[in-house]
Amino acid sequence: MVLFDTLRASRRLREVGFDEEQAGAIVATLTEDVGDQLATTADIRRLEEKMDHMEERLDQRMTIRMGVTATAATSVLLAAIGIATGFLATT
């Protein structure tokens, strides 16, 4: 939750012409409705850490898939060479 100086906000609203009741209502609305929807620096850091972790996992998965694909392609190529060599040797 974002820290919000309600007293300071109320004073500033009263300085520009709002009465105490209006200032209180505005500050209460901001505190209740908007405060929970704002991200703090800590919220953003946690999100960055999650994204970094996700990126590491995706990199690892991609590396594994690339290795499996390269191994499969090499196996198919070697099998094709073996078949071709055997075919040529018999003719």
Secondary structure, DSSP 8 states (H G I E B T S, - for coil): -----HHHHHHHHHHTT--HHHHHHHHHHIIIIIGGGS--HHHHHHHHHHHHHHHHHHHHHHHHHHHHHHHHHHHHHHHHHHHHHHHHHH-
